[in-house]
Amino acid sequence: MNPASDRAEAGRGVAYGLAAYGIWGCFPLFFSLFEGIPSWEVLIHRIIWCCVFLVLLVGLLGRWQPVVDALAQPARLGRVFACALLIGANWAIFIYAVETRQVFQSSLGYFMTPLVNVALGILVLKERMAKLQAWAVGLAAGAIALQLLLLGQLPWIALLLALTFGTYGLLRKQVPLDGLSGLFVETLLLLPVGLLALAWLVGSGGSHFLDNAWQSSLLVASGVVTALPLMLFAGATRRLRLATVGFLMYINPTMQFLTALLIFGETLTGVQVASFGLIWIALALYSWSAWQQRNR
């Protein structure tokens, strides 16, 4: 192995990871531009234009064979379709959170995702939980219980974002497709629903597409900005240790938290501060436990 080459690859991996999580962290700012367009209509265009962009990209890179192989075995597409539904639901909930200015909740959801992954590993894969990880999951549950007891409501946006993305990750690991091919097949499975919904919108006169150049450009761009960070993330994971990727993962919800606080001016109550505090402590315990396991 060439140490200089390894360092260069790791440097590229960090750059890809920073770019991916930086773009994801800016998503609240981007999707806040869709003023006056319902979140579900944004979702329809996000699916359609993401699929169109990926068709061009897969063709440009000559990566059709994994896609053809996957589509040639319909009986094995069940998990891929489940992944498609989960990622579509995650996109829809996030767009709704931005539209209704509940970005603190989306930030909390993405902070909770690694802890949900741990819990799913225990419940579904029967993995063993380290003591610190058990404390981390317990603190996350306490943060949710705190909001339920003191505010009288569940942070459902945060919970659904964490559950949909965590479950998506669990199923995605069981699908023998690389990141680019997998995302293309997922959006391809959602495409018929997206096209039917768009046709209904146009027919009923409710479509905002082509109303003006700015809105139309944004709707098309939503597909590109959906696919781009996923491709960068795939490049990062191929070049970096899992611990490094795990550390970079916190960039996205941190940027969302600061966007909600400093740009959108969302109100942060004392109960929410306490909830975030519990989640951050839980993530510190989880990260320390993961680091110890890696060293062992």
N, C-alpha and C positions, 0 to 999 in steps of 0.2 A: 504493500500500500504506500502511496506517496503522501506524506504529511501535508505538504503544501497544497496538493490537489484536494485532500480531505478538508482542509481549512477553507479553501475556496468554495467547495460544495456546501459546507456548513454556512458560510457567509451568504451564499445565494439562498439557502433554505430559510435563514433568518429574514432576509429581505422579502422573500415570498410570503412568509408567515406574517410579518408586520403589515405588508400590503393587504393581505386577505382580511386580517382582523381589523385593520384600519378602515377598509371599505365597509365591512359589516358594522363597525362602530358609527359610521356616517349615515347608515341607512335611515335613522329617524329624520335627519335633515333632508335627505333625498325624497322620502315618501311624504314628508310634510308639504312638498311642492304641489301635490295633487289636490289642491284646494277645490272643493265643489264636486269632486268625482268620488262616488261611493267606493268604499274599500273593496267590495266584491267585484266591481267593474275593473279596478286596478289589478286585482288578482287574476281575472280572466286574461287581461293583456299580458300580465307577467308570465303566465303559463305559455301563451301563444308565441310571444316574441322570444322567450327563452328557448323554446323548441326550434324556432326558425334560426336563431343564432347558432344553436348547437348543430343543426343540419349543415350549415355552412362550415362550421369548425371541424366537424367530423369528416366532412368531405375534403376539406383542405389538408387535414392531417392523414387522410387515408386510413381512418380507424373504423371502417364499416364492419369488418369481420366479427368483432365481439358483439356488436348490435344485432347483426344477422343471426348469429348463433343463439343469442338470447331469445329473439322473436321466433326462431324456428322450433322452440320448445315451449309451447303455450302452457303445458302442465306445470312448468317450473317458474311461471311468471307470477304466481300468487304472492310471494314475498315482495317482489318488485312492485306489484300493484299496491300492496299494503304500505310500502315505503312511499309510493307516489301520493297516496291519500294522506299520510302523516305529514309529509313535507308541504303538501298543498294546504293542509289545515294550519300548519305552523306559519306559513306565509300569510294566510288570511288573518289569523289572530294578531300577528305583528302589525300588519297594515292597519287593522282596526285600532290597535293600541296607539299608533302614531296619529291616526285621524282624530281620535277622541282625547288626545293629549294625556295618555296614561303611560308615558315612557318609563317612569319609575318602575311600574309593574313589569314592563318588558325587560328592563335591566335586571330586576330581581329574578325573573324567570331564567335568564341566561346565566346569572351567577349560580342558580340552583341546579343547572343541568348536570354538572359533574357529580353532584351528590345524588341526583336521581339515577344516574348511570350506575353508581355503586349499589343503590337499593335494588335496581332491576337485575343487576348481576347476582345479588343474593336470592331474590325471589324467583327469577326465571332460570338462571344458569346454575343455581345452587353453589355459587362461589362462597368461599370463606371470607368473612369480614374481619379485618384487623381491628383491634380495640379502639384505636384513634378514629378509624373510619366509622365505627359504630357511634362514637360520640359526635362525630360530624353530622351523620344522618339524623341523630337525635336532636341536635341543635337546630337543624333545618326544619324539622317537624315542629320544634318549639317556636320558631319564628312564624310559621303559618298559624299555629294555635294562638299565638299572641295577637295577631291581627283579627282572628275569628272571635276571640273572647272580648277584646277591648274595642274593636271597631264594629263587631257584629256582622262581619262579612268576610268571605273567603277572597283572597287575592287571586281570582279565577284566571285572569290573564297570565299572571306569572306561573301559576300551576300548570295551565294548559300548554304554555310555551315550553316549559321544562319537560313535561310528560311527552308531548308530541316529538320534540327534538331528541330526547333521551331514548324513546322507543324506536324512533327512526334509526338512530345510531346502532341500537341493538340488532335490529333486523338487517340493516345495511351491511353489517359485518358478515352476515350469513349469505349474502348475494355475491356470486363469483363474477363481479364486474368491476372494472376500474372506475375511478371517480367520474371521468368524462362520459364513458359509455353508460354507466349506471344512471347518471343524471339525465342523459338524453332519453334513455328508455322510459324513465319515470315520467318525464314531461310528455313523451310521446303517448303514453297511456292516458294522460290527463287531457291531451289535445282535443279528442272528440267532444268531451264535455265543454271545454273552453270555446270551441268553434260553435257548438249548438247554442251556448249561452250568448255568445256575441251575435249570432244570427237573430236570436230572440230580441236582444237589445236593439239592434238596428231596425228590425221589423216593427217594434213598439215605439220607436222614436226616442228611446231613452239613452242611446249611445252618445258619449262625449267625444268619440274618436272622430277626427277630421273637423271638429268644431273650430279649432284654430291650430296653427302650426306648432305653437309652444306645447300645448297639451298633448298633441299627437306625438311629438318628438319625445316627450317624457314617457309616454306609454310604451313606445318602442324601446326606449333606453332601459326601461325596467327589466326587460328580458336580458339585456347585455350585463347589467350590474348584478343580476342574479347569478349568472353563470361564471362571470369573471373571478370573483373571490373564491368560488369553489375550485376552480382550476389552479389558482395560486396556492390554496390550502393543500391540494393534492401534491403540488411541487414541493411544498414545505415538509410535509409528512414523509416524503421519500428521502429527504436529505438530513432530517433532524432527529435527535432522540425524542422519545415520547415525553420525557420530563420537560424538555425545552418547549415542545408544542403545548403541553399542559400549562406552562407558565404564560405563554403568549395568549392563551385562550381568554385570560381575564381582561385583555385590552378592550374587547368588544363591549361587554356590559359596563365597564368603567367609563368608556366614552359615552355610552347611552345615558348613564347616570349623570355625568357632567352636562350633557346636552339638555336633559330634562331640567336640571337645576339652574344652569347658567343662561341657557338660550330660550327654552320654552317657558321658564318661570313657573314650573309646576310646584305646588305646595307640598312640602315634606313635613308630615306630622311627627310628633314624638314617637308614636307607635311604629311608624315606618322606619324611623331612625333606629329604634331598638331592633326591629326585624332585620334591617340591613346589617346591623352590628353582629347579631347572632349568626347570620349567613357568612359574614366575612371571617368570623372566628372559626366557623365550621370549615370554610375553605382553607384556612391556614392549617388546621389539624389534618384535613384531607391531603393537602400538598406535602406536609411533613411526613405523613404516613407513606405516601407514594414514593417520596424520596428515599426513605429508609428501606422500603421493599426493593427498590431498584438497586441500592447499594449492596443489599444482602444477595 
